[in-house]
Amino acid sequence: MEKKNAVPFKGTKEQEAELHKIIAEMKDEKGSLMPIMQKAQEIYGYLPYEVQKIISDDTGVSMSKIYGIATFYSMFNLYPKGKYQISVCLGTACYVKGSGAVYEKLIEKLGIEGGGCTEDGKFSLDACRCIGACGLAPVMMINDQVFGRLVPDELDGILAQFD
């Protein structure tokens, strides 16, 4: 099933060669699957189907096991992330103070769904359950920068800070 707003996979031969090399070096070590997947994500920035398939073919581990690990652990991404990763808190405190409207406005402004990435690779958008800044509700983060007490009308100015 293809993700809405998914960017087509554009891996290079150099990336693939690097991944094959890492797998060859690590595959016989006990417990090496997660480190291989982490290295693959470092190389590509995420773990699309094509990368999971290379790992499966080279290690002999089933695609279902690799996919299960990739979807269980939050450190892995199945889809590319933008240079600027926007995370809007939809936890209770933020939601009752209007984070749903902020999130919807970002979907509209960026032209992507939650979990998506803009075509230029500049922004990706995700919802989360708590950032830990409930006193500043509603809150969003762009990479490691926290923006609190948000209203949808402020989003243009905030996004303009990121080139």
C-alpha positions as CSV (number, residue, x, y, z in Angstrom):
1,M,0.0,0.0,0.0
2,E,1.5,3.3,-1.0
3,K,1.5,6.1,1.5
4,K,-0.2,9.3,0.5
5,N,2.3,12.0,-0.3
6,A,5.1,9.5,-0.3
7,V,8.3,10.5,-2.1
8,P,9.4,8.0,-4.7
9,F,12.5,6.0,-3.6
10,K,15.7,7.4,-5.0
11,G,18.5,5.4,-3.6
12,T,21.9,5.6,-5.3
13,K,24.3,2.8,-6.3
14,E,26.8,4.1,-3.8
15,Q,24.2,3.9,-1.0
16,E,23.3,0.4,-2.0
17,A,27.0,-0.7,-2.1
18,E,27.6,0.8,1.3
19,L,24.6,-1.1,2.7
20,H,25.7,-4.4,1.2
21,K,29.1,-3.9,2.7
22,I,27.7,-3.2,6.2
23,I,25.4,-6.2,6.0
24,A,28.3,-8.5,4.9
25,E,30.4,-7.2,7.8
26,M,27.7,-7.6,10.4
27,K,25.2,-10.3,9.4
28,D,26.9,-13.2,11.2
29,E,27.0,-11.4,14.5
30,K,24.4,-12.4,17.0
31,G,21.8,-9.6,17.4
32,S,23.0,-7.7,14.4
33,L,19.6,-7.1,12.7
34,M,18.7,-3.9,14.6
35,P,22.2,-2.4,14.1
36,I,22.0,-3.2,10.4
37,M,18.6,-1.5,10.2
38,Q,20.0,1.5,12.1
39,K,23.0,1.8,9.7
40,A,20.6,1.5,6.7
41,Q,18.5,4.3,8.1
42,E,21.7,6.4,8.5
43,I,22.6,5.8,4.9
44,Y,19.1,6.4,3.4
45,G,17.4,8.6,6.0
46,Y,14.6,6.1,6.3
47,L,13.7,2.4,5.7
48,P,11.6,2.2,2.5
49,Y,10.4,-1.2,1.2
50,E,13.4,-1.4,-1.2
51,V,15.9,-1.0,1.6
52,Q,14.1,-3.6,3.8
53,K,14.2,-6.0,0.8
54,I,18.0,-5.6,0.5
55,I,18.4,-6.3,4.2
56,S,16.1,-9.3,3.9
57,D,17.8,-10.7,0.8
58,D,21.3,-10.2,2.3
59,T,20.6,-11.5,5.8
60,G,18.0,-14.2,5.1
61,V,15.6,-12.6,7.6
62,S,12.0,-12.4,6.5
63,M,10.5,-9.2,5.3
64,S,7.7,-9.6,7.9
65,K,10.2,-9.6,10.7
66,I,12.1,-6.6,9.4
67,Y,8.9,-4.7,8.8
68,G,7.7,-5.7,12.3
69,I,10.8,-4.2,13.9
70,A,10.7,-1.1,11.7
71,T,7.1,-0.4,12.7
72,F,7.5,-1.3,16.4
73,Y,10.4,0.9,17.2
74,S,9.8,4.7,16.9
75,M,13.5,5.3,16.0
76,F,12.8,3.9,12.5
77,N,11.0,5.8,9.7
78,L,9.3,4.1,6.8
79,Y,8.9,7.3,4.9
80,P,11.4,10.2,4.4
81,K,11.5,13.0,6.9
82,G,12.0,16.6,6.0
83,K,15.0,18.8,6.8
84,Y,12.6,20.4,9.4
85,Q,10.6,17.9,11.3
86,I,7.4,19.4,12.7
87,S,5.7,17.5,15.5
88,V,2.4,18.9,16.9
89,C,1.3,17.7,20.3
90,L,-2.2,16.3,20.3
91,G,-2.1,15.2,23.9
92,T,-5.0,16.2,26.2
93,A,-3.7,19.6,27.5
94,C,-2.6,20.7,24.0
95,Y,-5.7,19.4,22.3
96,V,-8.2,21.2,24.6
97,K,-6.3,24.4,24.0
98,G,-6.5,24.1,20.2
99,S,-3.6,22.0,18.9
100,G,-6.1,20.2,16.5
101,A,-6.7,23.5,14.7
102,V,-2.9,24.1,14.5
103,Y,-2.3,20.6,13.1
104,E,-5.1,21.0,10.5
105,K,-3.7,24.4,9.4
106,L,-0.3,22.9,8.9
107,I,-1.8,20.1,6.8
108,E,-3.4,22.8,4.7
109,K,-0.4,25.1,4.5
110,L,2.2,22.3,3.7
111,G,-0.1,20.4,1.4
112,I,0.7,17.1,3.1
113,E,-1.0,14.6,5.4
114,G,0.3,13.8,8.9
115,G,3.3,11.5,8.4
116,G,4.1,13.1,5.1
117,C,7.0,15.1,3.7
118,T,6.8,18.1,1.4
119,E,8.0,17.3,-2.2
120,D,11.0,19.6,-1.7
121,G,12.0,17.6,1.4
122,K,11.9,20.8,3.5
123,F,9.2,19.9,6.0
124,S,7.7,16.7,7.4
125,L,4.7,16.7,9.7
126,D,3.7,14.3,12.5
127,A,1.4,14.3,15.5
128,C,2.6,13.2,18.9
129,R,0.9,12.6,22.2
130,C,3.0,14.7,24.6
131,I,6.1,16.9,24.3
132,G,6.2,17.5,28.0
133,A,5.5,21.2,27.8
134,C,1.8,21.2,28.9
135,G,2.1,24.6,30.5
136,L,2.8,26.1,27.1
137,A,-0.2,24.3,25.4
138,P,-0.8,24.1,22.5
139,V,2.8,23.2,21.6
140,M,4.7,22.1,18.5
141,M,8.3,21.3,17.9
142,I,10.3,21.9,14.7
143,N,13.4,19.7,15.1
144,D,14.5,20.6,18.7
145,Q,12.9,24.0,18.9
146,V,9.6,24.3,21.0
147,F,6.8,26.7,20.0
148,G,4.1,27.2,22.6
149,R,0.8,29.0,23.1
150,L,0.2,28.6,19.4
151,V,-2.7,29.9,17.3
152,P,-3.0,29.0,13.7
153,D,-2.5,32.6,12.5
154,E,1.1,32.4,13.8
155,L,2.2,29.5,11.6
156,D,3.2,31.6,8.6
157,G,5.7,33.6,10.6
158,I,7.1,30.5,12.3
159,L,7.5,28.5,9.1
160,A,9.2,31.5,7.5
161,Q,12.0,31.2,10.0
162,F,13.1,28.0,8.4
163,D,14.8,28.4,5.0
